[in-house]
Amino acid sequence: MKTSLLLGFALSLTPVLASALPSVPANINHAPWDALTRTYVDARGLVDYEKWHQTSEDRAKLDAYLEAFAPVPDEAAEGDDLIASLINAYNAFTIHFILENYPTRSIRLLDNEFKGKRYRIGGQLWSAEDIELETLRPLIGWKMHSVVVCAARSCPPLLNEAYFADDWESKMEERYRLWLARPDLNTYHPDRGWGNRGEVEISKIFSWHSVDFEGPVSVEDVLKRFGPENYASFFKRADYRIKYKDYHWGLNDQSELGKDYSHNIFRSLF
């Protein structure tokens, strides 16, 4: 009797949970975000937050762009249109959050930085974590990790362009190549370790989100496909030891702001 009641209660919640997923307006114009990132993001993915913060006209342009995500849509985005919009939404809302709180040495110093439901999409309030894990993860899985950027120096480099429905996947692949080739973010040691099997020291993102690399595409597969070409024969061996780099949570600012930030792990527990 109790089991059937619990099952009935769980089933009754299913429509509510399903309806909580955001309905993103179709065909959002990403040109304003494209122009803003080309202006304020450099080739290394660092942001000129100070200049952007001081430029009220461009802050207003970012506000207006994000307003396009807010209404309950007459037509909802689907497929590649939805994916590109969600990637841009994550990155643009994160930048907006930093600009509202600038200067800060790290996003981790801000309250409820990833779980705070402060971003209006399709008539509902969503958090950065919701966008990443509740929407992008089911849609594109492991692919999301090279394109969503949480404003930290150890993040994959932020693209200084928008993602569009017809190019998000090719840009995702290029982001992986650029990210994995950055020696400050990922390093490779073919002759290190027991039996000279070698080691890789890669981003802790691959550890935190290991569930996304337990399916048909593993971390080793990603390295084979997108790792630096000069290590191609090493990656094919696939018997190397995997280690993870310490994560630098300092702000991804073009200035020195955040460069010396050291995250207190105990803050993450509260």
C-alpha positions as CSV (number, residue, x, y, z in Angstrom):
1,M,0.0,0.0,0.0
2,K,2.8,2.5,1.0
3,T,4.8,1.6,-2.1
4,S,1.8,2.2,-4.4
5,L,1.1,5.6,-2.7
6,L,4.7,6.7,-3.1
7,L,4.8,5.6,-6.7
8,G,1.5,7.5,-7.4
9,F,3.0,10.6,-5.7
10,A,6.2,10.4,-7.8
11,L,4.2,10.0,-11.0
12,S,2.0,12.9,-10.1
13,L,5.2,15.1,-9.9
14,T,6.4,14.1,-13.4
15,P,4.4,16.7,-15.3
16,V,5.4,19.5,-12.9
17,L,9.1,18.7,-13.2
18,A,8.9,18.4,-17.0
19,S,7.1,21.8,-17.2
20,A,9.9,23.4,-15.2
21,L,12.3,23.1,-18.1
22,P,12.6,26.4,-19.8
23,S,10.9,27.2,-23.1
24,V,13.4,29.5,-24.9
25,P,12.1,31.9,-27.5
26,A,13.0,30.8,-31.0
27,N,15.3,32.7,-33.3
28,I,16.8,35.0,-30.8
29,N,19.1,37.6,-32.5
30,H,22.6,36.8,-31.1
31,A,24.3,39.6,-33.1
32,P,24.4,42.0,-30.1
33,W,26.2,39.4,-28.0
34,D,28.5,38.7,-30.9
35,A,29.5,42.4,-31.2
36,L,29.9,42.8,-27.4
37,T,32.2,39.7,-27.1
38,R,34.3,40.9,-30.1
39,T,34.7,44.2,-28.3
40,Y,35.5,43.1,-24.7
41,V,36.9,39.5,-24.9
42,D,40.4,38.9,-26.2
43,A,42.0,35.9,-28.0
44,R,42.9,34.2,-24.7
45,G,39.3,34.4,-23.5
46,L,39.9,37.1,-20.9
47,V,37.4,39.9,-20.4
48,D,37.9,43.6,-20.1
49,Y,35.3,43.9,-17.3
50,E,36.5,47.3,-16.2
51,K,35.9,49.0,-19.5
52,W,32.6,47.1,-20.0
53,H,31.5,48.1,-16.5
54,Q,32.3,51.7,-17.2
55,T,30.5,51.8,-20.6
56,S,26.9,52.3,-19.8
57,E,25.8,52.1,-23.4
58,D,27.2,48.6,-23.8
59,R,25.9,47.4,-20.5
60,A,22.5,48.5,-21.7
61,K,23.0,46.5,-24.9
62,L,23.8,43.4,-22.8
63,D,20.6,44.0,-20.7
64,A,18.5,44.3,-23.9
65,Y,20.0,41.1,-25.4
66,L,19.2,39.2,-22.2
67,E,15.7,40.5,-22.2
68,A,15.1,38.6,-25.4
69,F,15.3,35.4,-23.4
70,A,12.8,36.5,-20.8
71,P,9.2,36.1,-22.3
72,V,7.1,33.0,-22.5
73,P,7.5,32.4,-26.2
74,D,4.9,32.1,-28.9
75,E,7.3,29.8,-30.7
76,A,9.9,27.8,-28.7
77,A,13.5,27.2,-29.9
78,E,14.4,23.6,-30.8
79,G,17.4,21.7,-32.0
80,D,20.5,23.7,-32.9
81,D,18.6,27.0,-32.3
82,L,17.9,25.9,-28.7
83,I,21.5,24.7,-28.1
84,A,23.1,27.9,-29.4
85,S,20.8,30.1,-27.4
86,L,21.4,28.2,-24.2
87,I,25.2,28.4,-24.6
88,N,25.0,32.1,-25.2
89,A,22.6,32.5,-22.4
90,Y,24.9,30.8,-19.9
91,N,27.9,32.9,-20.9
92,A,26.0,36.2,-21.2
93,F,24.2,35.9,-18.0
94,T,27.4,35.0,-16.2
95,I,29.2,38.1,-17.6
96,H,26.2,40.2,-16.6
97,F,26.4,38.8,-13.0
98,I,30.1,39.7,-12.8
99,L,29.4,43.2,-14.2
100,E,26.7,43.8,-11.6
101,N,29.2,42.9,-8.9
102,Y,32.4,44.3,-10.4
103,P,35.1,44.5,-9.1
104,T,35.4,41.1,-7.6
105,R,38.4,38.8,-7.5
106,S,36.4,35.7,-8.1
107,I,32.8,34.6,-8.9
108,R,33.2,32.3,-5.9
109,L,33.2,35.3,-3.6
110,L,29.6,36.2,-4.7
111,D,26.5,34.8,-3.0
112,N,24.8,31.8,-4.5
113,E,27.0,32.2,-7.6
114,F,25.8,29.1,-9.5
115,K,22.6,28.0,-7.8
116,G,20.9,31.5,-7.5
117,K,17.8,31.6,-9.7
118,R,18.3,35.0,-11.1
119,Y,18.1,34.6,-14.8
120,R,14.7,34.9,-16.5
121,I,14.3,32.5,-19.5
122,G,10.9,31.7,-21.0
123,G,9.0,33.3,-18.2
124,Q,10.9,31.4,-15.4
125,L,13.8,32.1,-13.2
126,W,16.8,29.8,-13.8
127,S,20.3,29.5,-12.3
128,A,23.5,29.0,-14.1
129,E,23.6,25.4,-12.8
130,D,20.1,24.9,-14.2
131,I,21.1,26.1,-17.7
132,E,24.2,23.9,-17.7
133,L,23.1,20.7,-16.0
134,E,19.3,20.6,-16.5
135,T,19.2,21.7,-20.1
136,L,22.6,21.6,-21.9
137,R,23.6,18.3,-20.3
138,P,20.6,16.3,-21.7
139,L,21.0,18.1,-25.0
140,I,24.7,17.8,-25.7
141,G,26.4,16.1,-22.8
142,W,30.2,16.2,-22.9
143,K,30.2,18.8,-25.7
144,M,29.1,21.6,-23.3
145,H,32.3,21.6,-21.3
146,S,34.3,23.5,-23.9
147,V,31.7,26.2,-24.5
148,V,30.2,27.3,-21.1
149,V,32.5,29.5,-19.2
150,C,32.0,30.3,-15.5
151,A,34.2,33.5,-15.4
152,A,37.3,31.8,-13.9
153,R,40.9,31.7,-15.1
154,S,40.9,27.9,-15.3
155,C,37.7,27.8,-17.4
156,P,37.9,26.9,-21.1
157,P,38.8,30.2,-22.9
158,L,35.6,32.2,-23.5
159,L,34.9,32.6,-27.2
160,N,35.0,36.2,-28.4
161,E,32.0,35.5,-30.7
162,A,28.5,34.3,-30.3
163,Y,27.4,30.8,-31.0
164,F,24.8,30.3,-33.8
165,A,22.6,27.5,-34.8
166,D,24.6,26.7,-37.9
167,D,28.1,26.8,-36.3
168,W,27.9,26.0,-32.6
169,E,29.2,22.5,-33.1
170,S,32.2,23.4,-35.2
171,K,33.0,26.2,-32.7
172,M,32.7,23.7,-29.8
173,E,35.3,21.4,-31.5
174,E,37.6,24.3,-32.0
175,R,37.2,25.4,-28.4
176,Y,38.2,21.9,-27.3
177,R,41.3,22.1,-29.4
178,L,42.3,25.5,-28.1
179,W,41.5,24.6,-24.5
180,L,43.5,21.3,-24.6
181,A,46.4,23.0,-26.3
182,R,46.8,25.6,-23.6
183,P,49.8,24.5,-21.4
184,D,48.5,26.6,-18.4
185,L,45.2,24.6,-18.5
186,N,46.3,21.1,-19.6
187,T,49.8,19.5,-19.8
188,Y,51.1,16.2,-21.1
189,H,54.1,14.2,-20.0
190,P,54.6,11.1,-22.3
191,D,57.6,9.7,-20.4
192,R,56.6,10.4,-16.8
193,G,55.4,7.9,-14.3
194,W,55.7,4.2,-13.6
195,G,57.0,2.2,-16.6
196,N,57.2,5.5,-18.6
197,R,53.5,5.1,-19.4
198,G,53.2,8.9,-19.2
199,E,50.8,11.2,-17.4
200,V,48.3,13.9,-18.4
201,E,47.4,16.8,-16.1
202,I,44.1,18.0,-17.3
203,S,41.4,20.4,-16.2
204,K,39.5,19.4,-13.1
205,I,36.3,19.9,-15.1
206,F,36.9,16.4,-16.5
207,S,36.8,15.1,-12.9
208,W,33.9,17.1,-11.6
209,H,31.8,16.1,-14.7
210,S,33.1,12.6,-15.1
211,V,29.6,11.3,-15.6
212,D,29.5,13.1,-19.0
213,F,32.6,11.0,-20.1
214,E,31.3,7.6,-19.0
215,G,29.2,7.0,-22.1
216,P,30.3,6.5,-25.7
217,V,32.9,9.3,-25.5
218,S,35.5,9.1,-22.8
219,V,38.1,11.5,-21.6
220,E,40.7,9.5,-23.6
221,D,38.5,9.8,-26.7
222,V,38.3,13.6,-26.3
223,L,42.1,13.8,-26.0
224,K,42.6,11.6,-29.1
225,R,40.2,13.7,-31.1
226,F,41.0,17.2,-29.9
227,G,44.4,17.1,-28.1
228,P,47.5,18.7,-29.5
229,E,48.6,17.0,-32.7
230,N,52.2,16.7,-31.5
231,Y,50.9,14.3,-28.8
232,A,48.7,12.2,-31.1
233,S,50.8,9.0,-30.8
234,F,50.9,9.4,-27.0
235,F,47.1,9.8,-26.8
236,K,46.6,6.6,-28.9
237,R,48.4,4.6,-26.2
238,A,45.6,5.4,-23.7
239,D,47.4,3.7,-20.8
240,Y,48.7,6.9,-19.3
241,R,47.8,8.1,-15.9
242,I,45.3,10.9,-15.6
243,K,45.7,13.7,-13.0
244,Y,43.8,16.9,-12.5
245,K,45.2,20.4,-12.2
246,D,44.2,22.6,-9.3
247,Y,41.5,25.0,-10.4
248,H,42.2,28.7,-10.5
249,W,39.0,30.4,-9.5
250,G,40.4,33.9,-10.0
251,L,38.3,36.2,-12.3
252,N,39.0,35.8,-16.0
253,D,39.9,39.5,-16.2
254,Q,42.3,41.1,-18.7
255,S,43.8,43.0,-15.8
256,E,45.7,41.5,-12.8
257,L,42.4,41.3,-10.8
258,G,41.9,37.8,-9.6
259,K,45.3,36.6,-10.7
260,D,46.4,36.0,-7.1
261,Y,43.1,34.7,-5.9
262,S,43.2,31.4,-3.9
263,H,39.9,29.7,-3.3
264,N,39.1,28.6,0.3
265,I,37.5,25.1,-0.2
266,F,35.6,25.5,3.1
267,R,33.5,28.3,1.5
268,S,32.2,25.8,-1.0
269,L,30.6,23.8,1.8
270,F,28.2,26.5,2.9
